[in-house]
Amino acid sequence: MPSRESVRHASPFYEHSVSEIPRADRVLERLPLCPVCGGEQARPCYEVEASASRLFVCAACGLGRLYPLPGLEELRALYPDAYYGEPGSKFQPLAERLVRFVGERHISFLSRALAPGSSVLDVGCGRGVLLGALADRGFEVHGVELSEEAVRGADPRARIRIAASLAGADYPQDRFDLVVVWHVLEHLQDPTEALEEIHRILKPDGRLIVAVPNFSSLQARWTRGAWFHLDLPRHLYHFPLDGLRRLSEQTGFTIESEHHFSLRQNPFGWVQSLLNCSQRWPRNGLYTLMHQRASGIPQEVGFGTRCALWLLGALLAPFGLAATLCETWLRSGATVHIVARPVAGQSSR
């Protein structure tokens, strides 16, 4: 099992170390109302280096949330230019090609049942890779992003708005056939407000697709503080699957399907989380090596460590895939995504 000791991140993207709070010190505290269940009691589970924020877990529903929440400027500082990689690419060339290859399956899933010319909004569109691929299939593509730097190199066909929140992007009501929130909801300061705004701008017969790390998954429970998808302090909320269901329903959606398999996210999550369990390796070091680093930012691990991480990653890959198939069968995927439709006349709790 992973150590409780704090581990220094080995990347400018993971400069905050994370410490697991001993169980004896996890005393119930009173927090602002939980956005999922309205509960006030939560236990602190993790601390973040050089931050007043800790990760609390709701005693009633199991939602994890960072408290106190960082302000907007503090959040912006967590996403430096180098976080997004060079224009149009985030990973090293080989990894980038693999990500895009796997992404083709993702695009096919998202575009399923969409009529030609349908309007699609990607919330937190980043580099716009998803939007470019959807534009290739004849869809009208839109994106919202917090950072202008993130969208450098985005496909020019994508109509991207820069805004601090989805509501701030000011889209008209009933505008989109599909809204995608792909591993973004956990980053938002107010996920409830975001889902309510999506309900407003989605057409009555439109679809919402939301993907998040699954805080109740086998991978999360087994690897605990070493979990790759924990990503503190950028992830402000940590949704157990039931919590995602409840929040979606409370904001006016009915869930059509749930999906526990992700070839792009879950096998690597197993590999990196297992490596994080050992104090020998820099936290998220393999992911750091895969990341396309901006000029002038040095790699902070030595040659021998880099070689060892690549080798261990290759050796652990079959296990990661097998574990992913197992967790999918058990309906406990390390990341999950849901497909939902708006309920007519219902927009919030």
C-alpha positions in Angstrom: 0.0 0.0 0.0 1.2 3.6 -0.6 3.1 5.4 2.1 1.6 8.2 4.0 4.7 10.2 3.7 4.6 13.4 1.6 6.2 13.0 -1.8 7.7 15.9 -3.8 6.3 16.1 -7.4 9.0 16.0 -10.0 7.5 18.4 -12.5 6.7 22.0 -12.7 3.1 20.8 -13.3 3.1 18.9 -10.0 5.1 21.1 -7.8 2.8 20.6 -4.8 3.4 17.5 -2.6 0.4 15.7 -1.2 0.3 14.2 2.3 -2.3 11.7 3.5 -3.7 12.7 6.9 -3.5 9.8 9.5 -6.9 8.3 10.2 -6.7 9.3 13.9 -6.6 12.9 12.8 -9.5 12.8 10.5 -11.9 14.6 12.8 -15.3 15.7 11.4 -15.4 19.4 10.6 -18.3 21.7 9.6 -18.0 23.0 6.0 -20.2 24.9 3.7 -23.1 22.8 2.3 -22.0 19.9 0.1 -23.1 20.6 -3.5 -24.3 17.0 -3.9 -26.1 16.1 -0.7 -26.3 19.3 1.3 -24.4 17.8 4.2 -22.1 20.0 6.4 -19.9 17.3 8.0 -16.7 16.2 6.3 -13.3 14.7 7.2 -9.9 16.0 6.0 -8.0 13.3 4.2 -5.2 15.0 2.3 -3.0 18.1 2.8 -1.4 20.0 0.0 2.1 21.5 0.4 2.3 25.3 0.8 -1.5 25.6 0.7 -4.2 26.3 3.3 -6.5 24.0 1.4 -7.1 20.3 2.3 -9.1 17.6 0.6 -12.2 16.9 2.7 -14.6 13.9 2.1 -18.3 14.4 2.8 -19.4 12.2 5.7 -22.8 11.6 4.0 -22.2 11.1 0.3 -18.4 10.7 -0.1 -17.8 13.7 -2.3 -14.2 14.9 -2.0 -13.6 18.7 -2.2 -10.8 21.0 -1.7 -11.4 23.5 1.1 -11.0 26.4 1.2 -11.3 26.7 -2.6 -8.5 28.7 -4.3 -9.4 32.1 -5.8 -9.5 32.7 -9.6 -5.9 34.1 -9.7 -4.6 31.2 -7.6 -6.3 28.8 -10.0 -4.8 30.5 -13.0 -1.3 30.1 -11.5 -1.9 26.3 -11.4 -2.1 26.3 -15.2 1.2 27.8 -16.4 1.9 28.1 -20.2 4.0 24.9 -20.1 1.0 22.9 -18.7 -0.6 23.0 -22.2 2.6 22.1 -24.1 3.7 23.5 -27.4 1.1 24.9 -29.7 -1.1 22.1 -31.0 0.6 19.3 -29.0 0.9 18.4 -25.3 3.0 15.2 -25.2 6.2 13.9 -26.6 5.8 13.0 -30.3 5.3 9.2 -29.8 2.9 9.7 -26.9 1.0 12.4 -28.8 0.5 10.0 -31.8 -0.8 7.3 -29.4 -3.1 9.7 -27.7 -4.5 10.9 -31.0 -4.9 7.3 -32.2 -6.9 6.3 -29.1 -8.8 9.5 -29.4 -10.3 8.4 -32.7 -12.4 5.9 -30.7 -13.4 8.8 -28.5 -14.5 11.0 -31.4 -16.6 8.2 -32.8 -18.4 7.8 -29.5 -19.0 11.5 -29.1 -20.4 12.0 -32.7 -22.6 8.9 -32.5 -26.3 9.9 -33.4 -25.3 13.5 -34.2 -26.9 14.8 -37.4 -24.6 16.5 -39.9 -24.0 20.1 -39.0 -25.0 19.7 -35.4 -23.6 22.2 -32.9 -21.1 20.9 -30.3 -19.7 22.8 -27.3 -16.6 21.6 -25.5 -16.3 23.1 -22.0 -12.7 23.5 -21.1 -11.6 22.8 -24.6 -7.8 23.2 -24.0 -5.8 22.8 -27.2 -9.0 22.2 -29.2 -7.9 18.7 -30.4 -11.4 17.4 -29.9 -13.0 20.3 -31.8 -10.7 19.9 -34.8 -11.6 16.2 -35.1 -15.3 17.0 -34.8 -15.0 19.7 -37.4 -13.5 17.2 -39.8 -16.7 15.2 -39.5 -18.8 18.3 -40.5 -20.0 19.5 -37.1 -20.2 23.1 -36.0 -17.7 23.3 -33.1 -17.5 25.7 -30.2 -15.3 25.8 -27.1 -14.9 27.6 -23.8 -11.5 28.0 -22.1 -10.1 29.9 -19.1 -6.7 30.5 -20.7 -5.9 32.2 -23.9 -2.5 30.4 -23.9 -4.2 27.0 -23.9 -5.9 27.6 -27.2 -2.7 28.6 -29.1 -2.6 26.3 -32.2 -6.3 25.4 -31.9 -8.1 24.6 -35.2 -9.3 27.8 -36.7 -12.7 26.3 -37.4 -13.4 26.2 -33.7 -15.3 29.2 -32.3 -13.6 29.5 -28.9 -14.6 32.0 -26.2 -12.3 32.8 -23.3 -14.2 33.2 -20.0 -13.8 32.5 -16.3 -17.0 30.4 -16.2 -19.4 28.9 -18.6 -22.1 31.4 -17.7 -19.5 34.2 -18.5 -19.3 32.9 -22.1 -22.9 34.1 -22.5 -24.4 31.6 -24.9 -28.0 31.9 -25.9 -30.6 29.4 -24.6 -31.2 26.1 -26.4 -28.1 26.7 -28.5 -26.3 23.3 -28.7 -27.0 19.7 -29.8 -24.2 18.3 -27.7 -22.2 19.7 -24.7 -19.0 17.8 -23.7 -17.4 18.2 -20.3 -14.5 15.9 -20.6 -12.4 15.8 -17.4 -13.2 19.4 -16.6 -16.0 19.3 -14.1 -13.6 18.4 -11.3 -11.6 21.6 -12.1 -14.5 24.0 -11.8 -15.1 26.2 -8.8 -18.9 25.6 -9.0 -19.8 22.4 -10.8 -23.5 22.9 -9.9 -23.7 26.2 -11.6 -21.9 24.8 -14.7 -24.4 22.0 -15.1 -27.4 24.3 -14.6 -26.0 26.6 -17.3 -25.5 23.6 -19.6 -29.1 22.7 -19.1 -30.1 26.2 -20.2 -28.0 26.3 -23.4 -28.6 22.7 -24.4 -31.4 22.0 -26.8 -34.4 20.1 -25.4 -33.4 17.0 -27.4 -29.7 17.6 -26.9 -27.2 15.4 -25.0 -24.7 16.1 -22.3 -21.5 13.9 -21.9 -19.5 14.3 -18.7 -16.3 12.4 -17.8 -14.6 12.6 -14.4 -12.2 10.6 -12.3 -14.2 8.1 -10.2 -13.4 8.8 -6.5 -15.2 5.6 -5.5 -13.3 3.4 -8.0 -11.1 0.4 -7.1 -8.1 2.3 -8.4 -8.8 5.3 -6.2 -9.5 3.2 -3.1 -6.5 1.0 -3.5 -3.8 3.6 -4.3 -5.3 6.4 -2.1 -2.9 9.3 -1.9 -0.8 7.8 -4.7 -3.7 7.9 -7.1 -2.7 9.5 -10.4 -6.1 11.1 -11.0 -6.1 12.8 -7.6 -4.1 15.7 -9.2 -4.2 18.1 -6.2 -4.7 21.0 -6.0 -6.0 21.4 -9.6 -8.9 19.0 -9.0 -11.2 20.9 -6.7 -13.9 18.2 -6.6 -13.6 14.4 -6.5 -16.8 12.7 -7.5 -17.8 9.2 -6.5 -20.0 7.8 -9.3 -23.2 8.1 -7.2 -22.3 11.7 -6.5 -22.0 12.5 -10.2 -25.4 10.8 -10.8 -27.1 12.8 -8.0 -25.6 16.1 -9.1 -26.7 15.5 -12.7 -30.2 14.6 -11.7 -30.4 17.6 -9.3 -29.5 20.0 -12.1 -32.2 18.8 -14.5 -30.7 15.8 -16.3 -31.7 12.1 -16.7 -28.9 9.7 -17.3 -29.1 7.5 -20.3 -25.9 5.5 -19.9 -22.7 5.1 -17.9 -19.4 4.0 -19.2 -16.5 2.6 -17.2 -13.9 1.8 -19.9 -11.4 4.3 -21.0 -8.4 3.1 -23.0 -6.9 6.6 -22.9 -7.2 7.2 -19.2 -7.6 4.0 -17.1 -4.6 1.7 -18.0 -2.1 4.5 -17.6 -3.8 5.5 -14.4 -3.0 2.1 -13.0 0.6 2.2 -14.1 1.4 5.7 -12.8 -0.5 5.2 -9.5 1.5 2.0 -8.9 4.7 3.8 -9.5 3.5 6.6 -7.2 3.1 4.0 -4.4 6.9 3.7 -4.2 9.0 6.5 -2.6 11.8 5.5 -5.0 10.2 7.2 -8.0 9.2 10.9 -8.5 5.5 11.3 -8.2 3.9 11.2 -11.6 7.4 11.0 -13.1 6.4 8.8 -16.1 3.6 11.3 -17.0 6.2 14.1 -16.7 8.4 12.3 -19.2 5.5 11.9 -21.6 4.7 15.6 -21.4 5.8 17.9 -24.2 8.0 20.4 -22.2 8.2 24.0 -23.2 11.6 25.4 -24.1 13.7 26.4 -21.2 12.1 24.0 -18.6 14.5 21.3 -17.6 13.6 17.7 -16.9 14.1 17.3 -13.2 14.9 13.6 -13.2 18.3 12.0 -14.1 19.0 9.8 -17.1 19.0 6.6 -15.1 15.6 7.4 -13.5 14.1 8.3 -16.9 15.2 5.0 -18.4 13.9 3.1 -15.4 10.5 4.8 -15.6 10.1 4.1 -19.3 11.0 0.4 -18.7 8.7 0.1 -15.7 5.9 1.7 -17.7 6.3 -0.8 -20.5 6.4 -3.7 -18.1 3.4 -2.6 -16.1 1.3 -1.7 -19.2 -0.2 -5.3 -19.6 -1.2 -5.3 -16.0 -2.8 -1.8 -16.4 -4.9 -3.0 -19.3 -5.9 -6.2 -17.5 -6.8 -4.2 -14.3 -8.8 -1.8 -16.5 -10.8 -4.7 -18.0 -11.5 -6.1 -14.6 -12.7 -2.8 -13.1 -14.9 -2.2 -16.2 -16.5 -5.6 -15.6 -17.0 -4.7 -11.9 -18.4 -1.3 -13.0 -15.8 0.6 -11.0 -13.8 2.4 -13.7 -11.0 4.7 -12.5 -12.6 7.3 -14.8 -16.2 7.2 -15.9 -18.4 9.1 -18.3 -22.1 9.5 -18.4 -24.5 10.4 -21.2 -27.5 12.5 -20.1 -30.4 14.4 -21.5 -32.2 17.5 -20.1 -35.5 17.0 -18.4 -38.1 19.4 -19.8 -39.1 22.2 -17.4 -36.5 21.2 -14.9 -33.2 23.1 -14.6 -32.1 22.9 -11.0 -32.9 21.6 -7.5 
